Amino acid sequence: MISLGYYSQHTLYFLLENDIFGYFEVYCGNLSRKCLNVSELHFLKWRFYQNLWAKKGMRLIMSKEIFDFYDKTNLKSYNLDERMRYQLNMLDSLDVFTRKHCENVANLTCRLCEYLHCTKGFTEYCTICAYLHDIGKMFIPPAILQKPSKLTEEEYEIMKTHTTIGYEMCMKDLKLRPYAAGALYHHEALNGSGYPNGLTKKDIPYEGQIIRVADEYDAIVSKRQYKTHIGISDTLQILIENTKPTGETNPSIALNEISENAKLGKDNPIIVKCLFKVVIDDIGYEITCTQSYLEDLKDNIKRLEQAKKYKEKMDKASKEKDKNYYLEGIKIFLKQDETVENFEAVYEEYQEAYKKRKTIIDNLYDEIKKIKHLKL
């Protein structure tokens, strides 16, 4: 770098909703100033964003397209962040992916409890258990925890220990002890085919059965990287299959129990049925967010259509006075970063975005119909 006449280098990353979507590098050739100060770096970033928005007409489209996959309204109403700060701070020890998964499972668990008509006290308890259900994963080697391909049998046995490790962690801490059930029971199956202890329905606490369903659903959603609920009925179909008898049983179960357990699947069908309602709520939430964005797009399309009318009149005008009049008319309908030169391209982007989101809403309504026709 010095051989080319540069004495310092800065790499600036650009974020959209905490995701890196671009960067550029700055080289400084002034020997007396080997680095840029903070205000200069911030200015460069600001100029980059400004130019990007002006060129691509992305200002409004970028700012309003993001929504949470899970509606957090119900969970926030319990205000657990303030009252259970110590327990929830334990999640800081987890990797980003596992922490997010724990938060999602807690969200789903809370709402499942409400549809199951659980008491407020049990709902709060069960939700905190869900937050902590994977706490034992902080002791699973990252090479196993984050492995993208299928685990070997040996690796899977190690992964399974996160249940007992998490349980032991909770039992050793007086403030976590009341919530140890979430860690221990969330992989137990009603028919005895789960782990770590191969328990059957009668021995699996209700909180364990609820968290299991929430855990399975979010694990599939995360693996498939859903960005919208379109196609989510396929995931629910997997959980339906898990409510059906599979023939799998724990060989250590007494013979008189095997015939009874053979009638059971892995998941509680009543809880899975409630999950359908939670998912429909989430689809409704996505529709509302998309509809709000759609209305904003519609307003901007109407605004720029007015500008286009003035543009057509300006192009047809023969007198300079009339051209200037219509030019000023165009400017009245333009927002920041929109110009006479680029507003028609921005208009086309709004039109395209509107069509795309309108199709998404139609598909989401179809998805609700599919879920309502699913049979357990």
C-alpha positions in Angstrom: 0.0 0.0 0.0 2.9 2.4 0.9 4.5 1.6 -2.4 1.4 3.0 -4.1 1.7 6.2 -2.2 -0.9 5.5 0.5 -0.2 5.5 4.3 -3.5 4.3 5.8 -6.6 2.4 4.8 -10.1 2.3 6.3 -12.8 -0.2 5.4 -16.4 1.1 6.0 -19.2 -1.4 6.2 -22.9 -0.4 5.5 -25.7 -2.0 7.4 -29.4 -2.5 6.7 -31.3 -3.8 9.7 -28.0 -5.1 11.2 -27.0 -7.0 8.0 -24.0 -6.0 6.0 -25.0 -5.2 2.5 -21.9 -3.4 1.2 -18.6 -1.7 2.0 -15.9 0.5 0.5 -12.3 1.2 1.3 -10.7 4.6 1.9 -7.0 5.2 1.3 -5.2 8.2 2.7 -2.1 9.5 0.9 -1.3 12.3 3.3 1.8 11.3 5.3 1.1 14.0 7.9 -2.4 12.5 8.5 -2.2 8.7 8.6 -5.8 8.3 9.6 -9.2 9.9 9.2 -11.0 11.2 12.3 -14.4 9.9 13.4 -16.5 12.8 12.0 -14.9 12.3 8.6 -15.7 8.6 8.6 -19.3 9.3 9.6 -19.5 11.9 6.8 -18.3 9.5 4.2 -20.9 6.9 5.3 -23.6 9.5 5.2 -22.6 10.5 1.6 -22.6 6.9 0.5 -26.1 6.3 1.8 -27.4 9.6 0.3 -26.0 8.7 -3.1 -27.3 5.2 -3.0 -30.9 6.3 -2.2 -30.8 9.1 -4.8 -29.6 6.8 -7.6 -31.9 3.9 -6.9 -35.0 5.5 -5.4 -34.7 3.1 -2.4 -35.3 5.4 0.5 -38.9 4.5 1.3 -38.7 1.0 0.0 -35.8 0.1 2.3 -37.2 1.7 5.4 -40.6 0.1 5.6 -40.2 -3.5 4.3 -38.9 -5.1 7.5 -41.2 -6.9 9.9 -40.7 -9.5 12.7 -41.5 -13.1 11.6 -43.2 -13.6 15.0 -45.7 -11.1 16.5 -44.2 -10.0 19.8 -47.2 -8.1 21.1 -48.4 -10.8 23.6 -44.9 -11.5 25.0 -44.2 -7.9 25.6 -47.4 -7.6 27.7 -45.9 -9.8 30.4 -42.9 -7.4 30.8 -40.6 -10.2 31.7 -37.5 -8.3 30.6 -37.7 -6.1 33.8 -38.9 -8.7 36.3 -36.7 -11.6 35.2 -33.5 -9.7 34.2 -31.2 -12.2 36.0 -32.6 -15.2 34.2 -32.7 -13.6 30.8 -29.2 -12.3 31.1 -28.0 -15.9 31.0 -28.8 -15.9 27.3 -25.9 -13.5 26.8 -23.6 -16.5 27.1 -25.1 -18.2 24.1 -24.1 -17.7 20.4 -26.2 -15.3 18.4 -28.1 -18.0 16.6 -29.0 -20.0 19.7 -30.0 -16.9 21.6 -32.4 -15.8 18.8 -33.8 -19.3 18.8 -34.4 -19.2 22.5 -36.2 -15.9 22.2 -38.4 -17.2 19.4 -39.3 -20.4 21.3 -40.2 -18.2 24.4 -42.4 -16.1 22.2 -44.2 -19.1 20.7 -44.5 -20.8 24.1 -46.1 -17.7 25.6 -48.8 -17.6 22.9 -49.4 -21.3 23.0 -50.1 -21.1 26.7 -52.6 -18.4 26.1 -54.5 -20.5 23.4 -54.3 -23.5 25.8 -56.0 -21.3 28.4 -53.2 -21.6 30.9 -53.2 -19.4 33.9 -51.1 -16.2 33.8 -48.7 -17.6 36.4 -48.1 -20.8 34.5 -47.7 -18.9 31.2 -45.0 -16.7 32.7 -43.3 -19.7 34.3 -43.5 -21.7 31.0 -42.2 -18.8 29.0 -39.1 -18.4 31.2 -38.5 -22.2 31.0 -38.6 -21.7 27.2 -36.1 -18.8 27.3 -33.7 -21.2 29.2 -34.4 -24.4 27.4 -31.2 -24.5 25.3 -28.9 -22.9 27.9 -26.8 -26.1 28.0 -25.7 -25.4 24.4 -23.1 -23.0 25.7 -21.0 -26.1 26.6 -21.5 -27.9 23.2 -18.4 -27.5 21.0 -19.1 -24.8 18.3 -17.9 -27.3 15.6 -20.9 -29.5 16.5 -23.4 -26.7 17.4 -22.8 -24.8 14.1 -22.2 -27.7 11.8 -24.2 -27.1 8.6 -24.3 -30.8 7.5 -25.9 -33.7 9.3 -24.2 -34.7 12.6 -22.5 -38.1 13.0 -23.9 -40.5 15.5 -21.1 -39.5 17.9 -21.7 -35.8 17.4 -25.4 -36.3 17.9 -24.8 -38.0 21.2 -22.8 -35.0 22.3 -25.5 -32.6 21.1 -28.1 -34.4 23.1 -26.2 -33.7 26.4 -27.3 -30.0 26.2 -30.5 -31.1 27.9 -28.8 -32.6 31.0 -26.1 -29.9 31.1 -28.7 -27.2 31.0 -30.7 -28.9 33.7 -27.7 -29.2 36.0 -26.8 -25.6 35.4 -30.3 -24.5 36.5 -30.3 -26.8 39.5 -27.0 -25.3 40.8 -28.3 -21.7 40.6 -31.1 -20.9 43.0 -32.6 -18.3 40.7 -32.6 -20.7 37.7 -33.7 -23.8 39.6 -37.5 -23.2 39.3 -37.1 -23.3 35.5 -34.9 -26.4 35.1 -37.8 -28.4 33.5 -37.5 -26.5 30.2 -33.9 -27.6 29.7 -34.5 -31.3 30.7 -37.8 -32.1 29.1 -38.1 -30.2 25.8 -36.8 -33.2 23.7 -38.8 -35.9 25.4 -41.5 -37.4 23.2 -45.0 -38.6 24.2 -44.3 -42.1 22.8 -41.0 -42.6 24.7 -38.7 -42.1 21.7 -37.2 -38.8 22.9 -34.2 -38.0 25.1 -32.5 -37.8 27.5 -34.6 -40.2 29.5 -37.1 -41.7 27.0 -40.0 -40.6 29.1 -43.6 -41.1 28.0 -46.6 -38.8 28.1 -47.6 -39.5 31.7 -44.1 -38.5 32.9 -43.4 -35.5 30.8 -44.5 -32.2 32.4 -46.9 -30.1 30.4 -44.3 -27.3 30.0 -42.0 -29.8 28.4 -44.7 -30.8 25.9 -45.5 -27.2 25.0 -41.8 -26.1 24.6 -41.1 -29.2 22.4 -43.7 -28.1 19.9 -42.5 -24.5 19.9 -38.9 -25.7 19.6 -39.6 -28.0 16.7 -41.5 -25.3 14.8 -38.8 -22.6 15.1 -36.0 -25.0 14.3 -37.7 -25.9 11.0 -38.5 -22.2 10.3 -34.9 -21.2 10.9 -33.4 -24.1 8.9 -35.6 -23.3 5.9 -34.8 -19.5 6.4 -38.4 -18.3 5.9 -38.7 -14.6 5.2 -42.4 -14.7 4.8 -45.2 -17.1 5.9 -45.9 -18.2 2.3 -45.5 -21.9 2.3 -45.5 -22.2 6.1 -48.3 -24.9 5.9 -45.6 -27.3 4.7 -43.8 -26.9 8.0 -47.0 -27.4 10.0 -47.6 -30.6 8.0 -44.3 -32.0 9.5 -45.6 -31.3 13.0 -48.9 -33.0 12.1 -46.8 -36.1 11.1 -45.1 -35.9 14.5 -48.5 -36.3 16.3 -49.2 -39.6 14.5 -48.1 -43.0 15.9 -44.7 -44.0 14.5 -44.1 -47.4 16.1 -41.1 -46.0 17.9 -41.0 -46.8 21.6 -38.5 -46.9 24.4 -37.5 -50.6 24.9 -37.1 -50.0 28.6 -40.8 -49.3 29.0 -42.9 -52.0 30.7 -44.7 -54.3 28.3 -48.1 -53.3 29.6 -47.4 -49.7 28.6 -46.0 -50.4 25.1 -49.4 -50.9 23.5 -50.7 -47.7 25.0 -47.7 -45.7 23.9 -47.8 -47.2 20.4 -51.0 -45.1 19.9 -49.1 -41.9 20.6 -47.0 -39.8 18.3 -44.1 -37.6 19.5 -46.0 -34.3 19.8 -49.2 -33.5 21.7 -51.9 -32.9 19.0 -53.8 -30.4 21.2 -50.7 -28.2 21.4 -50.0 -28.5 17.7 -53.6 -27.5 17.0 -53.0 -24.3 19.0 -49.8 -23.7 17.1 -52.0 -23.4 14.0 -53.8 -20.5 15.6 -50.5 -18.9 16.6 -49.2 -19.1 13.0 -52.5 -17.7 11.6 -52.0 -14.8 14.0 -48.5 -14.3 12.7 -49.7 -14.4 9.1 -52.3 -11.8 10.0 -49.5 -9.7 11.5 -47.5 -10.0 8.3 -50.5 -9.0 6.2 -51.1 -5.9 8.4 -47.4 -4.9 8.0 -47.4 -5.5 4.3 -50.8 -3.7 3.9 -49.5 -0.7 5.7 -46.4 -0.6 3.4 -48.8 -1.1 0.4 -50.8 1.9 1.4 -47.6 4.0 1.6 -46.6 2.8 -1.8 -50.0 3.6 -3.2 -49.8 7.2 -1.9 -46.3 7.6 -3.5 -47.5 6.2 -6.8 -50.4 8.6 -6.9 -48.1 11.5 -6.0 -45.6 10.6 -8.8 -48.5 10.1 -11.2 -49.3 13.8 -10.7 -45.7 14.6 -11.4 -45.8 12.5 -14.6 -48.9 14.4 -15.9 -47.0 17.7 -15.5 -44.0 16.0 -17.2 -46.2 15.1 -20.2 -47.5 18.6 -20.5 -44.0 20.0 -20.2 -42.8 17.8 -23.0 -45.7 18.9 -25.2 -45.3 22.6 -24.4 -43.7 24.8 -27.1 -43.2 28.0 -25.1 -40.3 28.3 -22.6 -42.6 30.0 -20.1 -45.0 27.1 -20.2 -42.2 24.6 -19.9 -40.9 26.3 -16.7 -44.4 26.4 -15.3 -44.9 22.7 -15.7 -41.4 22.1 -14.4 -42.2 23.8 -11.2 -45.4 21.8 -11.0 -43.3 18.6 -11.2 -41.1 19.7 -8.4 -44.0 20.3 -6.1 -44.7 16.5 -6.1 -41.1 15.4 -5.6 -39.7 14.4 -2.2 -36.1 14.5 -0.9 -33.6 12.7 -3.2 -36.1 12.6 -6.0 -35.3 14.8 -9.1 -36.9 15.6 -12.4 -34.3 13.3 -14.0 -34.9 10.2 -11.8 -38.5 10.4 -10.5 -39.9 8.3 -13.4 -37.5 5.5 -12.5 -38.5 5.8 -8.9 -42.1 5.6 -10.0 -41.5 2.3 -11.8 -39.8 0.9 -8.7 -42.8 1.9 -6.6 -45.1 0.2 -9.2 -43.0 -3.0 -9.2 -42.9 -3.0 -5.4 -46.7 -2.5 -5.2 -47.4 -5.5 -7.5 -45.0 -7.7 -5.6 -46.5 -6.9 -2.2 -50.1 -7.2 -3.5 -49.2 -10.7 -4.7 -47.7 -11.5 -1.3 -50.8 -10.5 0.5 -53.0 -12.6 -1.8 -50.7 -15.6 -1.2 -50.8 -15.1 2.6 -54.6 -15.2 2.6 -54.3 -18.4 0.6 -51.9 -19.8 3.2 -54.4 -19.1 6.0 -57.0 -21.1 4.0 -54.6 -24.0 3.7 -53.8 -24.0 7.4 -57.5 -24.0 8.3 -58.0 -27.1 6.1 -55.1 -29.0 7.8 -56.3 -32.1 9.6 -55.0 -33.5 12.9 
